[in-house]
Amino acid sequence: MHHRVFLFVPRTLNKTTFRSIQTITDVRKTLQNLVGAQLVFGHGNQSGSHAGLTDNITVNSTLTPRTIAESYDEAIIPFATNIKLRERYVNFDNKVRFGRILEDLDTMAVHIAYKHNAPQIIQSINVHPLAIVTAAVDRIEVAVPHMDIDRDVRLSGFTSFVGKSSMEVILTIDQDNNGTWEHVLRAYFVLAARDPRTKKSAKMNPLIGSTEEDKEIIRKGELNRQRRLTEQDKSLFKTPPDTSESSIIHDLFIKSVTPNTSIFRSRLLNQDSMWMSETTLKTMHIGHPEQRNLYNKIFGGYLMRKSFDLAWTTASLFAKQKLSTLAVDDIMFQRPVEIGSLLFLSSMVVYVEGNKIQTRIHAEVVDIHTAKRETTNVFYFIFKTKDNSQISKNVVPQTYAEAMMYLDGKRHLD
């Protein structure tokens, strides 16, 4: 069960502003310049990012402490004035595609992380010595699931906690409503720093609280870090279900056994239930260079977008209606996806409660020569009915592995 520490953004960081600010496209260009990214695949420098960071260049090891305000930044998606841009973001209901927003959140989180660590920039070559990537998406809480396509969207964020080589970034999305920014969602990202030359962990600039309000934000960030570690220790891959969870699984089993028999193998579903395996949808994508990130790996935001689309389809087919997005939960980026990889996505409804559906997406890459499979990500998306009506059916696990996914889904929804 998640006991998440929620944060109210300081008013000084959340006030409405009408000054001219950068767009999310500007943010991407800034990041490309900052790491010396390869702008055209297969042309020019083939080493990708940080090519100018040769072994003879000395990196300043002095880590200047930074404040929350120094990392804060914002960017606009200018739907109101850029009509052509809407084509990239619009969905079939003439609303903003949530999958595209996931990509922009990932970009903005990395931008905030680099801004926090700005003192480390090597001035002689104007390149940042760190390779900063998204390690996890802790949680995205959606307040407005369907944004209008003709109103500007603002992304803003700041650093809320820094360890030795990782950090938490809190992002907020608001949408303009006649001059007032209306809250849409809040996201918690975890980012990690690597030395691009040694591929080992690299240190980040420390975060200090300059005000009592800032110190409280940092304290809550530390609590979030401790919670994530505790949840990892309590994972069903490490510890068995507790007594109450075991009772839930046993009750599901008993309800699906054929009445008046003592045959464990004979299973019978109620009319309002489906086997979990029957909800499965699968798809495959080739990792083309167009979808690469700053470091010539497949962009994590792209993986989230494709996984979201599959998860929404899986949940909507199960519910037999179009659903709204409620939350994104606990995404772990376990290993990078290389360009040219065969990416297989498998989605399943793992838990249903009231008007909510929990989906789980397993992402893996397959070696085309050996057919060896390796897990890259596991995604959790929570959807709900648009009118808050109850879901009329449930899912039932058939195997022990499915039972563990059922309990894991329940934990994420709780």
Secondary structure as UniProt FT lines:
FT   HELIX           11..14
FT   HELIX           24..35
FT   TURN            41..42
FT   TURN            49..52
FT   TURN            55..56
FT   HELIX           68..71
FT   STRAND          73..77
FT   TURN            79..81
FT   HELIX           83..89
FT   TURN            92..93
FT   STRAND          95..96
FT   HELIX           98..116
FT   HELIX           118..120
FT   TURN            123..126
FT   STRAND          131..142
FT   TURN            149..150
FT   STRAND          153..162
FT   STRAND          166..177
FT   TURN            178..179
FT   STRAND          180..194
FT   TURN            196..198
FT   HELIX           212..233
FT   TURN            236..238
FT   HELIX           243..256
FT   TURN            259..260
FT   TURN            264..265
FT   TURN            271..272
FT   STRAND          273..275
FT   HELIX           276..279
FT   STRAND          281..286
FT   HELIX           289..291
FT   TURN            294..295
FT   STRAND          297..298
FT   HELIX           300..319
FT   STRAND          323..333
FT   TURN            339..340
FT   STRAND          342..353
FT   TURN            354..355
FT   STRAND          356..366
FT   TURN            368..370
FT   STRAND          373..385
FT   TURN            386..387
FT   STRAND          394..396
FT   HELIX           400..413
//
